[in-house]
Amino acid sequence: MLIKDLLETDFVTIHGDATWLEALELMLKNNTNGLFVVNGHDKYLGTVTIAELISSVIPPYMKEDPDLAKSSPEGTFLKFCEKNKNKKIKTFMNTKKPFYNPRTKLISIVATTLNNDSYRLPVVDKSGKLIGVVNRRHIREALSKHFIKN
Amino acid sequence: MLSTSALFAIIVFLLVYGFIISEAVHKAIIVILGSLLLFLLGVYVDAGYENQFVHAVSFIDFNVLALIIGMMVIVQITSKSGIFTQIAMKTIVWTKGNMKLVFFLLMLLTAFITAFISNVTAVMVMTPIFLAICLRYELSPMPFLMTEIILSNVGGTATPLGDMTNIIIASRAGFSFVKVVSNLGPVIAIITVLLAAIATFYFRRKLEPKVQISLDDLRNETFIQDKSLLIKGGSVLIAVVVALIFKESLGLENGIIALSGAMILLLLTKIEPEEAFKKYVNWSIIFFFIGLFVLIGALEATGVVYYLAEAIVSHTGSNTDLLAMIILFSSAIFSAFIDNIPFATTMIPIIKNIGTLTGVGTDPLFWALAMGACIGGSGTIIGASCNLVVVGLAEHNGIKISFLEYFKYAFWMMLIGVSICGVYLYFFIL
């Protein structure tokens, strides 16, 4: 089975030049925790999740030693968010998430999904344009079809 | 007249030094490639040795390498306990949030811990703590970070554990822990207090907190992450320092004491050796030292060091006062602009040869080198490894410490420190 037989085309994208706040608003509006980042030609650039939005406002030293956060006064997190609300998505988006072409075999994506803890994997065409996403639900459905059929 | 091998050794040394200064290639890579060049040119060919490699290896100080590896493991494991965050945060409580006093005391703490856990580790531990304090009180981190660099260089001079440069000098000169502390400790304590006081006064306006915060949260909070690790690591660290103090009676060398301490700590904490050696040992600095020892060994083996010592003595005679002052101030200036480790490592055999040529005691010259090279390293942002660690950590957290901004503040602070060393050398050592 190939990915093109599984992929879903219902996904939410955001432009790389959009801001932190715009990404948050889009997530709230679409009731999703993850967005796919594209450029003006719909070319896939990366992903941004709510975890990455949160992580992007926390100073690195605090992430390395979370105990130091205990000394911060109340309201620090919201202050950090306020300070970073105009930060461009492309400066902190996740570009390390694997992406696939429609002809990728099911075994490849299964191996990656299990190893990377990635839930929504982007599928791009030859020109790099985002054409769909695959997640564990799709794999479960594929398994279901296969076993029910047999 | 210098031999062809000596000329080759000089050329390779200068070439490698040029690369170290330019920072174009990692210094560990360039010193090892420089050593390879020495072998290809046959610089280490000597009838007294089986082959070139055996001759070159005789210049590698394995005692220093073992000491560095052992201390890296002990200190890195212990520093994860959160004890320094606990002390810093409780200092805020004890001083009732008086930031000037907090700043002064924490700078003293930085210098003190540096003396035992080395300045690179000390700044890695203290920099995030300073950033957290500055965030809490909406203070500029610059006074904290810039003064931290200066005092970690100063504090590292007090013991043969505090600074890589001092580790090398003390080991090669054969100085015990007690000898270094008794000769350098008092003056370093005075310089530390004085520079911390000057820094507090200089930055007094920038140390006014913009917000008033209740101290209840800090009073009730504990920052110690792992009490068991603290007890085990702290005990081993103290035991190693005590063993270093009594090493003559124990008949042990520094390297074996530190390495054994590290192994005992691994046994106690059940940390896998593979993990400890991979995570806690900075192998690039170990390979840098190996290459550096081979490069400088070539200068010794081919008579270049003797020639240089002869040239110096022909100008100064056996005037130890003059020699010590020249070494102190030239080391400080050189170390401010170039990495102080290779500089000091090159100077050690030169000083030993000066001693042989003139018959004068070399101890004051080594003290001058230690103080000049270690404190001098604080003069610019590129003078010592710990300076670059702070700059890197600051940059990672969005804070830029520019060369000029640091230089304008730190260079004269360094000159004050080195001048006090000069006075101390003249009146108490020479």
Boltz contact constraints between the chains, C-beta under 6 A:
constraints:
  - contact:
      token1: [A, 59]
      token2: [B, 397]
      max_distance: 6.0
  - contact:
      token1: [A, 60]
      token2: [B, 396]
      max_distance: 6.0
  - contact:
      token1: [A, 60]
      token2: [B, 397]
      max_distance: 6.0
  - contact:
      token1: [A, 61]
      token2: [B, 128]
      max_distance: 6.0
  - contact:
      token1: [A, 61]
      token2: [B, 131]
      max_distance: 6.0
  - contact:
      token1: [A, 61]
      token2: [B, 397]
      max_distance: 6.0
  - contact:
      token1: [A, 65]
      token2: [B, 128]
      max_distance: 6.0
  - contact:
      token1: [A, 67]
      token2: [B, 82]
      max_distance: 6.0
  - contact:
      token1: [A, 67]
      token2: [B, 223]
      max_distance: 6.0
  - contact:
      token1: [A, 67]
      token2: [B, 225]
      max_distance: 6.0
  - contact:
      token1: [A, 68]
      token2: [B, 128]
      max_distance: 6.0
  - contact:
      token1: [A, 68]
      token2: [B, 132]
      max_distance: 6.0
  - contact:
      token1: [A, 70]
      token2: [B, 221]
      max_distance: 6.0
  - contact:
      token1: [A, 71]
      token2: [B, 89]
      max_distance: 6.0
  - contact:
      token1: [A, 71]
      token2: [B, 132]
      max_distance: 6.0
  - contact:
      token1: [A, 71]
      token2: [B, 136]
      max_distance: 6.0
  - contact:
      token1: [A, 73]
      token2: [B, 213]
      max_distance: 6.0
